Amino acid sequence: MVLPHEPEFQQAYDELVTAIQDSTLFTEQPKYKKVIPVVSVPERVIQFRVTWENDKGEIQVNNGYRVQFNSALGPYKGGLRFHPTVNLSILKFLGFEQIFKNALTGLSMGGGKGGSDFDPKGKTDSEIRRFCVSFMRQLARYIGPDTDIPAGDIGVGGREVGFLFGAYKQMQNNWSGVLTGKGLSWGGSLIRPEATGYGCVYYTEKMIERATNGKESFKGKRVAISGSGNVAQFAALKVIELGGVVVSLSDSKGSIISKNGITVEQIDAIAAAKLKFKTLEQIVKDEATIFGGNNSVEYIAGVRPWTKVGQVDVALPSATQNEVSGDEAKALVDAGCKYIAEGSNMGSTQEAIEVFEANRNNGVWYAPGKAANCGGVAVSGLEMAQNSQRVNWTKEEVDAKLKEIMINCFENCYDTAKKYSTDKGGELPSLLKGANIAGFLKVADAMFDQGEVF
């Protein structure tokens, strides 16, 4: 499949196919080759016009999308992204990843993704509400608790989910768990905001334990994290809780680097300011007391953190796709980084992945986003279960279920990599191959059973 007009989707497709072809799966069970051309085409792509009124009374027009990619394992599940860069290639790549990520959670969820090229930055609450109502007016006819359950993503937080849910409820005249990431007083789940970041750290914790035969943990590890949104914030907090030292965070404008470790107080300040769309540069200036003294940080404009963090043990890319280049991957390996786990979707370029995989025999272990960041959608699945049962689980219950899902996901990736690997002698099997093959097999078997492939 060659799709020059859809580079992000092409990259996600190539990653899956290459991982499977570079294993023994097709040799041992050739029937699975039939699945590739079917699973790589969405079941349905919905594109629509979103017209809304700004505060000046002027008409505005945006593009809206929903890619309903695969429902073999359950209703379509995946986020909505509001960002100027949104296009069909990005949503197809995210939806394609979502199929196999959702499969790895062990829950009954298919894969989908959607959103709009609308930019919530600089908009008032009234403008965002009017946009969300108009967006849902088009989307509502295609979704439902047993059909398609969207969630938040970049640009779609609790405020936007609330507006979208309220619009759906009014239009359809029913209260159902049609969106996840809802407010805690009206159907949301505890731990949902924390889930992707926590889950990524739980997965990495198992990588460290397995690689060192239980001799090491996060304690004392220097951890480079990119991003400063939801995923990065909670990954950083969990790393600190487990005794690690967080040496970086970043946003689209630059990075902050800390020699002594970013503090919980600093993360709290960033979280509060990011709700107001402030940049890290502004936050560091505005909160000089918090970011000074023994806890001082260096702000570096226009760069990602990977080449600036110095000696580091763990890297958690948690911002957006393709945020680690081949050269940055080499810099991380040279800086002593042993564990790379993606909190973002497809966080590493193909060149970066090749660098990490080539250094597995040197103790470098890489985990792709479809495994390492599946904690977010896992807790979305747990939110769906609570909505269906009309119950609320405690924070401890949800966190325990999340950790169990991430541990099972790691074990599945590890065992599958061992089973189908072409380099069985390696101390560290390829989690890249393991994640892709394990997710693919679960979806493929369901598609055979349901007659979608024959």
N, C-alpha and C positions, 0 to 999 in steps of 0.2 A: 504494500500500500504506500503510495507516494502522494503526499498532500502538501505541495509547496505553499499553498495559501493558508494552511493551518499548522504552523510550525510547532506550537505547543502540543497539540494533539498528536502530531507525528512523533514527537519526542517520547510522549507517554506510551504510544503504541510500540515504538521501536524498543523501549526499555523492557516491556512485557515480553515481546516476541523474542528478543535477543536472549533474555534470561532463560526462557523455556527451551529455545533451540540449543543453547549451550549447556543443556542437561541431558539426561538419558530418557526423559519422559516420552518424547515422540518416537524414539527407537523402541522402547519397551511397549508403548501403547499408541500406535500410529493413529487410532481413531480420533484422538484429541486434536489432530491437525485441522479437522473439519470445523472445529469450534471457532478458530481465530477469525475467519472472515465474517462469521455471524455475530460474535460478541463485540466486534469492533465497530459495528454500525448501530447507532441509537435506535431504540424501538420507536421513538417519536421525538421530533424537535418542534417546539412551539415558539414562534416569534411574533411579537405584537407591538403595536404603537402605544406609548404611554403619554397622554397629553395632560398637563396640569397647569395650575395658575400660580405664578409667583406673587410675592407681597405687593408688587406694583400693579397687579391685575393683568399682567401680560401672559400670553399663552406660551408654554414651554413644551418641547417634544423630546422624548427619549425613546430608545429601543429597549424592549423587554424580551426576555428569553426564559425558556425552561427546556432543558435537555433531559428527557426521560429515557435513560440509557438502557437499563436492564432491570427486569422485575422477576427474574427466576427465583430469587431467594426471599422475596417479600415486596411490599410497596416501595416505590422509588423513595430514596432518602438521600438528602444532600442539601447543602446550603444555598442561600441567595446572596449574591455579591453585588453591591452598589459601588461602582468605581468607574472612572472615565475609560480605563483600559479594557473593560469588559467587551468581549466579542465572542463569536461562536467557537473559534479555535480554543480560547482559554476555557470556556465552559465545557466543551467536549473533552478536553484534557482532564479537567477536574471531575467531570462525570464518569469518565472512563476509570480514573484512579479510584473513584468512590465505589465502583462495583466491587473491586477486589479488597479494598480497605474494609468495607462493610462485611464482606464475607469472612475476613480474618477476625472480626469481633465475635463470631459464633452466634450472632443474633439474626433474626429474620428480617433482613432489610435488603432491598435492591439498591441500585445506584442511580443518582441523578444530580443535576446541578442547574442553577439558574441565576438570574439577576438582571442588571441594567447598567447602561453606561452613565447613569445619573450619579452626580457627585454630591454626597451629603455635606462635604466640607463647605463652610461659608453660608450654608442655608439655615434659615430660622426653623424652629420647631414646627411652626404653622406650615411652612413650605414642605418640610419633610412629611408631615401628616397628610397634606393634600396629594403629594406624590404617591405615598404608600396606598392611599385609598384608590387612586387611579390605577396603580399597578395591580392591586388585588382585584379590581373590577374585571381585568382581563384574565388574571391567573386563576381566579376562584373556580371557574368551570372545569379546570383540568386537575384539581387536587382534592384530597380528602383523606381521612385517617386510615383508609384501607386502600388508597390509590397512590398518593404521593404526599409526603410529609416534609416540606421544606424546613430549613433552619436558618440561623444567621451565618454570616461569613464576613469578609472585609466590608466595612461600611454598613453592616446590618447588625446592630447590637440590640440590647433590651428595649430601647425606645422604639426602634423600627419594627421589631417583632410585635410589640404591643399594638402599634398602629395597624400593622398588617392583620393581626389576629382580630382586632376590633372590627375592621372593615369586612373580613370574611364572615364573622359571626352575624353581622347585620344583613349582609347580602344573602346568606344561606339560611338564616333563621335557625341555626343550630350551634351548640357549644360542643366542639369535639377537639381532640388533640391533633389538629391539622398542622400546627407548627410546633417546633421544639425550640427551647431557649426562652420559654415564657417566664413571666414573673412568678415568684415563689407563692404569692397569694392566689394565683389563678392558673394552677396546673403545671408550673415549672418544677424542675428537680434541683435539689441541693447538689452541689459539686459540679453543676453543668458549666459555669464559667471557668472553673479551674481544670476541667477534665482533660483538655488536650495537652496542656502544659504538665499537669501531674502525670498523665499517662505516658508521655514521652520520657519523663524521668524514671517512672517505674520500669519501663522497657529497658532503658539504658542501665538501670541498676542490675537487672538480670544479666545483661551483657557483661558488666564488670565482674559480677559474681562467677559466671560461667568461665570467663577467660582466665580468672585467677584461682579457680577451684575454691571459691568462697573466702579467699584470704584478703580480698580488698573490697571496698565499698566506695561511696561518694566521699567519705570522710577524708578531708585534706586535699581532695582533687581540685585543680583549677579548671573552671568551666567557662568557656566562651559561648555566649548566647547572642544571637542577632534578633532584631525586632524589639519592640517595646510595647506591643499590644497585648491582648489577652493571653495568647499562648506564651509569649516570652516572659511576661510578668509572673505567671503562676509556675512556669518551669523554674524560674529563678528562685521564687519563694520556697519551692519544694527542695531544690538543691541546697539552699541555705539550711533548711530544716534538717537535711540529711548530713550536714557537716561539710558541704562543699564550699568553694570560694568562687563567686560569680565575678568574672573579670571584665565583662562587656555587655552592653545593650546597644541597640542602634535604631534609627528610623531612616526614612528615605533621604534625609538631608545629611546624615553623618552618624558618628558613633561616639559613645562614651567608654573610656577605658579606665579601669580602677586597679591599682596594684594591690591594695589591701583587701579588696572585695566590696562589691556593691552591697549596701545594707537594706534591711527590710524597710526602714524609714524612707530611704531614697526610692525604693520601688513603689511604696504607697504614694509618694509625692508625684511620681511619674504617672501612676494610674489615674490619679485625680486630675492631673493636667491634660492627659491625653483625651479625656472626655470632652475637653474644651478645644481639642485639635491643636494643642500647642506642640511645637517641635522640641526635641531634646535640648537643642541649643538655648531656646527660650527658658525651658524648665531649669536648666543648670544656672542660668543668669538670675532668674526670678527667685530661686531657692538657694541663694549663695551660702547660707548658713548650713543647710542640710548637706550640700555638696562640697563643703570646704573642710579645712582642718585635717584631722587624721583620716577622714573619709573622702578626701578630695578625689575628683575624677578629672580626666583630661578629655575635652571635647575635640574631636577631629572632624572637620567638615568634609563632605564629599567622598567618604570612604566607608567601606564595610569593615567590620572589626578584625577579620581573620588574619591579616598581615601585621596587625598592630598590637596583638595581645601578648606577645612574648611566649614564654614557656606555658604550655597548656596541656591538660590531660584529656579533656572532653570538649567536643563542639556540638552545640545544639542549634542548627539553623532554624529559626522560628519566625521568619518574616514573610517571604513570598517565594515564588518559583525561581529557579536558576540563580540563587543568590550566592552560590559558591562556585567560582570558576576553576579551571584546571590549575592555574598558577596559584590561586588561593589555597586549593587543596594541597599542593606541594608545600606551601608555606606552613600549613597546619601540621603536616606530617614531619617536616623539618623541625617544628617547634615541639615535637614530642607527643602530639595528639594521638591517642590510641583508640578513642571511641567517638564516632560521629553518628548521631541519630537525628533524623529530620523531624522537627516539630511543624515544619511547613510542608506543603504539597510539592513534591519534585523540587526540593530545595537545592539540589546539586545539579550542575550541568553534566552532560555525558562525559566530558573530559575530566571533570572532578571525580565522578564515580569510577572511572578507569584508574585514576591515581590511587584512590582508596582501595579498590579491589586488587590492584597490583602489589599493594603493600600488606596484604593479609598475612603473608608468611613472616612479616616483620612485626606482627601483633597489632596491626591497624584493622579495626572492625567497623564496618559501615552498615547502618540500618536505614532502609528507605522509608519515606513518609507514609506509604500505604500501610506499613506495619507500626512504625514508631508513633505516628500521630493519630491512630485510630481511636484513642481514648475519648476524644470529643464526640464522635458519632456514636460511640458505645454508650455514653451516658445519655445521648439523645434517644437511643433505643430504650434505655431504662426509663426515661421520661415518658415515652410512648406506652410502656408497660404499666407505669403508675396511672397514666390517664385512663387506660382501658379498664383498669381495676378500680378506679376512683379512690386511690390510696396515695399516701405520701410516706416515703421511706426517710429514715434519719440520715444525717450527714455521714455518720459512721457506716451505715448499711450501704449507701451508694458508693462511698470511697472503697469499702472492702470489695464490692462487686467490680468496681473499676480496676482495682489492683489485680484481682483474680483474672479478669479478661485480658489485661496486658501481659500477665505471666503466661497464660495459656497461649496468647498470640505469639509470644517469643518462643515458647516450646514448640509450637506448630511450625514456625519458620525454621527453627534450628533442626528439628527432626526431618522436615521435608528436604531441607538443603542437604543433609547427610544422605538421605535416601536416593535423591536424584542427581547428586553432584557428580561432575566428571573429575573432580580432584578430591576424592574421598580421603586421601591421606592428610589433607590439611588440618591443622590444629583448630582453625577457626573456619567453619563452613560459611559459604556466602549467604548472608541473610537477604541480600538482594534477590538471589535466585529463589531462596526458600520462601520469601514473602510472595513473590510473583507466582510461583508454581502452586503454593498452598491455596492462595485466593482463587487462582484460575481453576484448579481442580474442583473446588466446591461449587463454583458457578457452572462449570462445564457439565458436571454430573447432573445438576438440576435441569439444565437445558436439554440433555439427552432424555431424562425421565419425562419431561413435559412435551417432548416431540418438537422442540424448537431446533434441534440438530438431530439428524437421523442418518 
